C-alpha cells in the first residue's frame, strides 16, 4: 500500500485539519464522523481525538488510504 506525503508549513497540525488537507475527509464534519466511528488510525493505532497533534513522520490512514505528514516548519 502506498503512502502519500502531505507537506505543511508548521511543525504540527491537528488531526481533523490534516484529514481535510490530505483529502481523507471532505470537510470538518466528515472528519469528525470518521474519527467518532473509529475509522482513523495514526501510526497504526485507532485515534478518537480530533485535536490530536500530528508531527513530522506521523502516518494517518482511513479506509486503506494512507498519508504521511511532512513538516517544513
C-alpha positions as a Markdown table, in Angstrom:
| # | Residue | x | y | z |
|---|---|---|---|---|
| 1 | Unk | 0.0 | 0.0 | 0.0 |
| 2 | Unk | 1.4 | 3.3 | -1.0 |
| 3 | Unk | 1.7 | 6.3 | 1.4 |
| 4 | Unk | 1.2 | 9.8 | 0.1 |
| 5 | Unk | 3.4 | 12.6 | 1.6 |
| 6 | Unk | 1.5 | 15.7 | 2.6 |
| 7 | Unk | 3.5 | 18.8 | 3.5 |
| 8 | Unk | 2.6 | 21.5 | 6.0 |
| 9 | Unk | 4.5 | 24.8 | 6.7 |
| 10 | Unk | 4.4 | 24.4 | 10.5 |
| 11 | Unk | 5.8 | 21.8 | 12.9 |
| 12 | Unk | 2.4 | 20.2 | 13.8 |
| 13 | Unk | -1.3 | 20.1 | 12.8 |
| 14 | Unk | -4.4 | 18.8 | 14.4 |
| 15 | Unk | -5.8 | 15.5 | 13.1 |
| 16 | Unk | -9.1 | 17.0 | 11.9 |
| 17 | Unk | -7.3 | 19.6 | 9.9 |
| 18 | Unk | -4.9 | 17.1 | 8.4 |
| 19 | Unk | -7.7 | 14.8 | 7.3 |
| 20 | Unk | -9.1 | 17.6 | 5.2 |
| 21 | Unk | -5.7 | 18.8 | 3.9 |
| 22 | Unk | -4.8 | 15.2 | 2.9 |
| 23 | Unk | -8.1 | 14.6 | 1.1 |
| 24 | Unk | -9.0 | 11.8 | 3.5 |
| 25 | Unk | -12.1 | 13.8 | 4.6 |
| 26 | Unk | -14.4 | 16.0 | 2.6 |
| 27 | Unk | -14.8 | 18.6 | 5.3 |
| 28 | Unk | -14.7 | 19.1 | 9.1 |
| 29 | Unk | -18.0 | 17.4 | 9.7 |
| 30 | Unk | -16.8 | 14.3 | 7.7 |
| 31 | Unk | -13.5 | 14.3 | 9.6 |
| 32 | Unk | -15.4 | 14.3 | 12.9 |
| 33 | Unk | -17.7 | 11.5 | 11.7 |
| 34 | Unk | -14.7 | 9.4 | 10.6 |
| 35 | Unk | -12.9 | 9.9 | 14.0 |
| 36 | Unk | -16.1 | 9.2 | 16.0 |
| 37 | Unk | -16.6 | 6.0 | 14.0 |
| 38 | Unk | -13.1 | 4.9 | 14.9 |
| 39 | Unk | -12.2 | 4.7 | 11.2 |
| 40 | Unk | -9.0 | 6.7 | 11.6 |
| 41 | Unk | -5.6 | 5.4 | 12.6 |
| 42 | Unk | -2.5 | 7.3 | 13.5 |
| 43 | Unk | 0.7 | 5.2 | 13.3 |
| 44 | Unk | -1.5 | 2.1 | 13.1 |
| 45 | Unk | -3.4 | 2.9 | 16.3 |
| 46 | Unk | -7.1 | 4.0 | 16.3 |
| 47 | Unk | -7.3 | 7.7 | 17.2 |
| 48 | Unk | -10.5 | 9.2 | 18.6 |
| 49 | Unk | -9.3 | 12.7 | 19.4 |
| 50 | Unk | -9.9 | 15.2 | 16.6 |
| 51 | Unk | -7.5 | 17.7 | 18.3 |
| 52 | Unk | -4.6 | 15.2 | 18.4 |
| 53 | Unk | -1.4 | 17.0 | 17.4 |
| 54 | Unk | 0.4 | 15.3 | 14.5 |
| 55 | Unk | 4.1 | 15.8 | 13.9 |
| 56 | Unk | 6.6 | 15.1 | 11.2 |
| 57 | Unk | 6.5 | 11.4 | 10.1 |
| 58 | Unk | 3.1 | 10.5 | 11.5 |
| 59 | Unk | 1.1 | 8.3 | 9.2 |
| 60 | Unk | -2.7 | 8.7 | 9.1 |
| 61 | Unk | -4.9 | 6.1 | 7.5 |
| 62 | Unk | -8.6 | 6.0 | 6.6 |
| 63 | Unk | -10.2 | 3.1 | 4.6 |
| 64 | Unk | -6.9 | 1.9 | 3.3 |
| 65 | Unk | -5.7 | 5.3 | 2.2 |
| 66 | Unk | -2.5 | 6.5 | 4.0 |
| 67 | Unk | -0.9 | 9.9 | 4.2 |
| 68 | Unk | 2.3 | 10.8 | 5.9 |
| 69 | Unk | 2.9 | 14.2 | 7.5 |
| 70 | Unk | 5.9 | 16.1 | 6.2 |
| 71 | Unk | 6.5 | 19.2 | 8.4 |
| 72 | Unk | 8.5 | 22.0 | 6.9 |
| 73 | Unk | 8.4 | 24.3 | 9.9 |
